[in-house]
Amino acid sequence: MSKGKWKKMTTTAVHKYWTTRINEEIMYYSSLKYIPTSSFKVGKIHPLALANSANQRDINRIPIRIKIATGTYILQTNRAAYNQNNVDPTCKLCDQAEESLSHFLLCCRALDQIRTPILKNIICKCSELLSLQHSNIHLDILLLIINPFHYACSVESENDISFRIEPLCRHLIYNLHNKRYEILSKIDLISSRRKMNFKVMSNGQQYRLILTKQEDFVLVGASPKYKCTVNQNANFLITNPLKWEKRGRDGSKVVISVLANVEAGLEQEYNVQPDVADFTQSFTLSLMQGIKEDYDGHFACVLYQWNSTAVLAKKTVAVHVIHC
């Protein structure tokens, strides 16, 4: 046997061994469920990892794309499943459902603006390809985004997907990833700012007016709560009312509530929950419709003197509304 034939036979045997072994083991890894066993071939790069151009922007999208396809992209459900601490799997972006892969790619409302136009383009391109191939395949949108090559039935269709569908899928995944981390960074900033806030007391120490926050950075749509506590009994507050007010940066002022009684016409927008003890009265302001753009300014907790506009004590929380 010649050296060349021996080398070829050995290489073929080694490749066959590893191809068989890897394809057999793939079925035991749930994270690889979107990668068919038949797609692994020794010495050949999977089309999901191929760069179709020398454009650096396109090349930068590949790592995130591969993480999504191989189930190694970390979402809240992954953190909850593998973290020893008690981690909430709920999506931090929309706070509506568990942040699974399908939720991130298809359902999260906070990412709709990024997702919708690109997804429409993907579906349109797929429809064109199917009509050209005279195919009547039922498409799974999630699988289509994660691995469009699952639907390749020939070399020609694989090439069409590589140049017409896969770039759009990479574009969608990369943009969703960037937007997700942009929002998460803002949320982390908000959390760090909140940790720096301390309980502060009124200059009128005799009234012991306490507000749990003096500054807050919040996203549009968020639902923060602000608690104001006065160390006086109920009889004192009957004659010296405590009011929640919204104050704009332009100097405007709107009375939200007197004690726990929300002003007429504002019941759908605000709620004030009382917590009454013998010598401590607390009133927690919550926003029924979440933070709006025009809330940028201050929420003030003001203790007025009986039968006058004189202010006995006042504390404000500066609200900075953040736009995603």
VEXDREN-2710 file (C-alpha; in Angstrom, 1 decimal):
% VEXDREN-2710
k/r/px/py/pz
1/MET/0.0/0.0/0.0
2/SER/1.4/3.4/-1.0
3/LYS/1.9/6.1/1.6
4/GLY/-0.8/8.3/-0.1
5/LYS/-3.4/5.6/0.0
6/TRP/-2.6/4.7/3.7
7/LYS/-2.9/8.4/4.6
8/LYS/-6.2/8.7/2.8
9/MET/-7.6/5.6/4.4
10/THR/-6.5/6.7/7.9
11/THR/-7.9/10.2/7.5
12/THR/-11.2/8.7/6.2
13/ALA/-11.4/6.3/9.2
14/VAL/-10.7/9.1/11.8
15/HIS/-13.3/11.4/10.2
16/LYS/-15.9/8.7/10.1
17/TYR/-15.3/7.8/13.7
18/TRP/-15.7/11.4/15.0
19/THR/-18.6/12.1/12.7
20/THR/-20.4/9.0/14.1
21/ARG/-19.5/9.7/17.7
22/ILE/-20.5/13.4/17.6
23/ASN/-23.7/12.8/15.8
24/GLU/-24.6/10.1/18.3
25/GLU/-23.8/12.4/21.3
26/ILE/-25.6/15.4/19.9
27/MET/-29.0/13.9/20.8
28/TYR/-28.1/14.0/24.5
29/TYR/-27.5/17.8/24.5
30/SER/-30.8/19.6/24.7
31/SER/-29.1/22.9/23.8
32/LEU/-28.2/21.5/20.4
33/LYS/-31.8/20.6/19.5
34/TYR/-31.9/23.2/16.7
35/ILE/-28.8/21.7/15.0
36/PRO/-29.7/18.5/13.1
37/THR/-27.2/15.6/13.5
38/SER/-26.8/15.3/9.8
39/SER/-25.4/18.8/9.6
40/PHE/-22.0/17.9/11.2
41/LYS/-19.3/17.0/8.8
42/VAL/-15.6/16.8/9.7
43/GLY/-13.5/19.5/8.0
44/LYS/-16.6/21.5/6.9
45/ILE/-17.7/24.7/8.6
46/HIS/-21.4/24.8/9.4
47/PRO/-23.1/27.5/7.2
48/LEU/-24.3/29.3/10.4
49/ALA/-20.7/30.1/11.2
50/LEU/-19.6/31.1/7.7
51/ALA/-18.8/34.7/6.8
52/ASN/-20.5/35.5/3.5
53/SER/-18.4/38.7/3.1
54/ALA/-15.3/40.4/4.4
55/ASN/-17.4/43.1/6.0
56/GLN/-16.3/43.4/9.7
57/ARG/-19.8/44.3/10.8
58/ASP/-21.2/41.0/9.4
59/ILE/-18.3/39.0/11.0
60/ASN/-19.0/40.6/14.4
61/ARG/-22.5/39.2/14.3
62/ILE/-21.4/35.5/14.0
63/PRO/-20.5/34.8/17.7
64/ILE/-23.9/36.0/19.0
65/ARG/-25.6/34.1/16.2
66/ILE/-23.7/30.8/17.2
67/LYS/-24.6/31.2/20.9
68/ILE/-28.3/31.4/20.0
69/ALA/-28.1/28.4/17.7
70/THR/-26.2/26.3/20.2
71/GLY/-28.2/27.3/23.3
72/THR/-25.3/29.0/25.1
73/TYR/-26.8/32.5/25.0
74/ILE/-27.6/33.3/28.7
75/LEU/-31.2/34.5/29.4
76/GLN/-33.0/34.8/32.7
77/THR/-34.4/31.2/32.4
78/ASN/-30.8/29.9/32.2
79/ARG/-29.8/31.9/35.2
80/ALA/-32.7/30.6/37.2
81/ALA/-32.0/27.0/36.2
82/TYR/-28.3/27.0/36.9
83/ASN/-27.8/29.5/39.7
84/GLN/-27.7/28.4/43.3
85/ASN/-29.3/31.6/44.4
86/ASN/-33.0/32.3/43.9
87/VAL/-33.1/34.0/40.5
88/ASP/-36.3/35.2/39.0
89/PRO/-36.7/33.9/35.4
90/THR/-39.0/36.8/34.5
91/CYS/-37.9/39.0/31.6
92/LYS/-36.3/42.2/33.0
93/LEU/-37.1/44.1/29.8
94/CYS/-40.9/43.7/29.8
95/ASP/-41.7/42.0/33.1
96/GLN/-44.5/40.0/31.4
97/ALA/-43.2/36.4/31.1
98/GLU/-40.2/34.1/31.6
99/GLU/-37.3/35.2/29.4
100/SER/-36.9/32.0/27.3
101/LEU/-35.4/31.9/23.8
102/SER/-38.8/32.1/22.1
103/HIS/-39.8/35.0/24.3
104/PHE/-36.6/36.9/23.6
105/LEU/-36.7/36.3/19.8
106/LEU/-40.4/36.6/19.2
107/CYS/-42.5/37.9/22.1
108/CYS/-40.8/40.5/24.3
109/ARG/-42.7/43.8/23.8
110/ALA/-39.7/45.9/24.8
111/LEU/-38.0/44.7/21.6
112/ASP/-40.9/45.0/19.2
113/GLN/-39.6/48.1/17.5
114/ILE/-36.4/46.3/16.6
115/ARG/-38.0/43.0/15.8
116/THR/-41.0/43.8/13.6
117/PRO/-39.5/45.3/10.4
118/ILE/-36.7/42.7/10.2
119/LEU/-39.0/39.8/10.9
120/LYS/-41.4/40.9/8.2
121/ASN/-38.6/41.0/5.8
122/ILE/-37.4/37.5/6.7
123/ILE/-40.9/36.1/6.2
124/CYS/-41.3/37.9/2.9
125/LYS/-38.0/36.5/1.6
126/CYS/-38.9/33.0/2.8
127/SER/-42.2/33.1/1.0
128/GLU/-40.4/34.1/-2.2
129/LEU/-38.0/31.2/-2.0
130/LEU/-40.7/28.7/-1.2
131/SER/-42.7/29.9/-4.2
132/LEU/-39.7/29.6/-6.5
133/GLN/-39.1/26.0/-5.3
134/HIS/-42.8/25.2/-5.5
135/SER/-42.6/24.0/-1.9
136/ASN/-45.4/23.9/0.6
137/ILE/-43.4/23.5/3.8
138/HIS/-44.9/24.6/7.1
139/LEU/-42.4/27.1/8.6
140/ASP/-41.6/27.3/12.3
141/ILE/-40.7/31.0/12.8
142/LEU/-38.5/30.3/15.8
143/LEU/-36.6/27.5/14.1
144/LEU/-36.3/29.7/10.9
145/ILE/-34.6/32.4/12.9
146/ILE/-32.3/30.1/14.9
147/ASN/-31.3/27.8/12.0
148/PRO/-32.8/28.5/8.6
149/PHE/-30.6/25.8/7.0
150/HIS/-33.0/23.3/8.6
151/TYR/-35.2/24.0/5.5
152/ALA/-32.4/23.5/2.9
153/CYS/-33.4/20.6/0.7
154/SER/-30.7/21.0/-1.9
155/VAL/-27.3/22.7/-2.5
156/GLU/-29.1/25.4/-4.5
157/SER/-31.6/26.1/-1.7
158/GLU/-28.7/26.2/0.9
159/ASN/-27.0/28.8/-1.2
160/ASP/-30.2/30.9/-1.5
161/ILE/-30.6/30.7/2.3
162/SER/-26.9/31.7/2.9
163/PHE/-27.2/34.9/0.8
164/ARG/-30.9/35.9/1.3
165/ILE/-32.2/34.6/4.6
166/GLU/-29.2/34.0/6.9
167/PRO/-27.9/37.6/6.8
168/LEU/-31.4/38.9/7.9
169/CYS/-31.5/36.3/10.7
170/ARG/-28.1/37.4/11.9
171/HIS/-29.1/41.1/11.6
172/LEU/-32.2/40.4/13.7
173/ILE/-30.4/38.4/16.4
174/TYR/-27.6/40.9/16.7
175/ASN/-29.9/43.9/16.9
176/LEU/-32.1/42.2/19.5
177/HIS/-29.0/41.4/21.5
178/ASN/-27.7/44.9/21.4
179/LYS/-31.0/46.4/22.4
180/ARG/-31.4/43.9/25.2
181/TYR/-28.1/44.8/26.7
182/GLU/-28.7/48.5/26.2
183/ILE/-31.9/48.3/28.3
184/LEU/-30.3/46.0/30.9
185/SER/-27.4/48.5/31.3
186/LYS/-30.0/51.3/32.0
187/ILE/-31.8/49.1/34.5
188/ASP/-28.5/48.4/36.2
189/LEU/-27.8/52.1/36.3
190/ILE/-31.2/52.7/37.9
191/SER/-30.5/50.0/40.5
192/SER/-27.1/51.4/41.4
193/ARG/-28.6/54.9/41.7
194/ARG/-31.3/53.6/44.0
195/LYS/-28.8/51.9/46.3
196/MET/-27.2/55.3/46.8
197/ASN/-30.5/56.9/48.0
198/PHE/-31.0/57.2/51.7
199/LYS/-34.0/58.0/53.9
200/VAL/-34.0/61.7/54.5
201/MET/-35.9/63.7/57.2
202/SER/-37.7/67.0/57.0
203/ASN/-36.0/70.1/58.1
204/GLY/-39.0/70.5/60.5
205/GLN/-37.7/67.7/62.8
206/GLN/-40.8/68.0/65.0
207/TYR/-43.0/66.5/62.2
208/ARG/-40.6/63.6/61.4
209/LEU/-41.5/63.5/57.7
210/ILE/-39.6/60.7/55.9
211/LEU/-39.4/59.9/52.2
212/THR/-37.7/56.7/51.2
213/LYS/-36.2/58.2/48.0
214/GLN/-34.9/61.6/47.0
215/GLU/-34.0/60.8/43.4
216/ASP/-35.1/58.1/41.0
217/PHE/-34.1/57.1/37.4
218/VAL/-36.9/55.2/35.8
219/LEU/-37.8/53.8/32.3
220/VAL/-41.0/54.8/30.6
221/GLY/-43.7/52.2/31.5
222/ALA/-42.0/51.2/34.8
223/SER/-44.1/51.1/38.0
224/PRO/-42.1/52.4/40.9
225/LYS/-43.6/53.2/44.3
226/TYR/-42.9/56.1/46.6
227/LYS/-43.5/55.9/50.3
228/CYS/-44.0/58.9/52.6
229/THR/-44.1/58.5/56.4
230/VAL/-45.0/61.0/59.0
231/ASN/-44.5/60.3/62.7
232/GLN/-47.7/61.8/63.9
233/ASN/-51.1/60.3/64.9
234/ALA/-54.3/60.3/62.9
235/ASN/-55.8/63.2/64.7
236/PHE/-52.9/65.4/63.8
237/LEU/-53.3/64.6/60.1
238/ILE/-57.0/65.3/60.1
239/THR/-56.3/68.9/60.9
240/ASN/-52.9/69.1/59.1
241/PRO/-53.4/67.3/55.8
242/LEU/-50.6/65.4/54.1
243/LYS/-50.7/65.7/50.3
244/TRP/-49.0/64.0/47.3
245/GLU/-48.3/66.4/44.5
246/LYS/-46.8/66.1/41.0
247/ARG/-44.5/69.1/40.1
248/GLY/-43.2/69.6/36.6
249/ARG/-39.9/71.1/35.8
250/ASP/-41.8/74.1/34.3
251/GLY/-43.2/74.9/37.7
252/SER/-46.6/73.3/37.2
253/LYS/-48.2/71.6/40.2
254/VAL/-51.0/69.0/40.5
255/VAL/-52.4/67.8/43.8
256/ILE/-52.7/64.0/43.5
257/SER/-54.2/63.1/46.9
258/VAL/-55.1/64.3/50.4
259/LEU/-54.0/61.5/52.7
260/ALA/-55.1/58.4/50.9
261/ASN/-57.9/60.1/49.0
262/VAL/-57.0/60.5/45.3
263/GLU/-58.4/63.6/43.7
264/ALA/-61.4/63.2/41.4
265/GLY/-60.4/62.4/37.8
266/LEU/-57.0/61.0/38.8
267/GLU/-58.2/57.6/40.1
268/GLN/-57.2/55.7/37.0
269/GLU/-53.7/57.2/37.1
270/TYR/-52.7/57.1/40.7
271/ASN/-53.3/55.1/43.9
272/VAL/-52.3/55.9/47.4
273/GLN/-52.2/53.1/49.9
274/PRO/-52.3/54.0/53.7
275/ASP/-50.5/52.2/56.4
276/VAL/-51.7/53.4/59.7
277/ALA/-50.1/52.7/63.2
278/ASP/-50.6/54.5/66.5
279/PHE/-47.9/57.1/66.0
280/THR/-46.8/56.5/62.4
281/GLN/-48.8/57.1/59.2
282/SER/-47.4/56.0/55.8
283/PHE/-48.9/56.8/52.4
284/THR/-47.5/54.8/49.4
285/LEU/-48.0/56.4/46.0
286/SER/-48.2/54.0/43.0
287/LEU/-48.7/54.7/39.3
288/MET/-51.6/52.7/37.8
289/GLN/-50.5/53.2/34.2
290/GLY/-46.7/53.2/34.8
291/ILE/-44.2/56.0/34.3
292/LYS/-45.2/58.5/31.6
293/GLU/-43.0/61.0/29.8
294/ASP/-44.7/63.9/31.5
295/TYR/-43.8/62.5/34.9
296/ASP/-40.3/63.9/34.5
297/GLY/-40.0/66.3/37.4
298/HIS/-40.8/65.8/41.0
299/PHE/-43.3/63.9/43.2
300/ALA/-43.7/65.9/46.5
301/CYS/-45.0/64.8/49.8
302/VAL/-46.2/67.9/51.6
303/LEU/-47.6/68.5/55.1
304/TYR/-49.8/71.6/55.2
305/GLN/-50.8/73.6/58.2
306/TRP/-54.5/73.4/59.2
307/ASN/-56.8/75.7/57.2
308/SER/-53.9/77.5/55.3
309/THR/-51.4/77.0/52.6
310/ALA/-48.5/77.2/55.0
311/VAL/-46.1/74.2/54.6
312/LEU/-45.0/72.5/57.8
313/ALA/-42.7/70.0/56.1
314/LYS/-42.0/68.9/52.5
315/LYS/-40.0/66.2/50.8
316/THR/-39.6/65.6/47.1
317/VAL/-38.3/62.8/44.9
318/ALA/-36.7/63.9/41.7
319/VAL/-37.9/61.6/38.9
320/HIS/-35.7/61.3/35.8
321/VAL/-37.6/59.5/33.0
322/ILE/-35.4/57.4/30.7
323/HIS/-36.4/56.7/27.1
324/CYS/-35.3/53.4/25.7
END
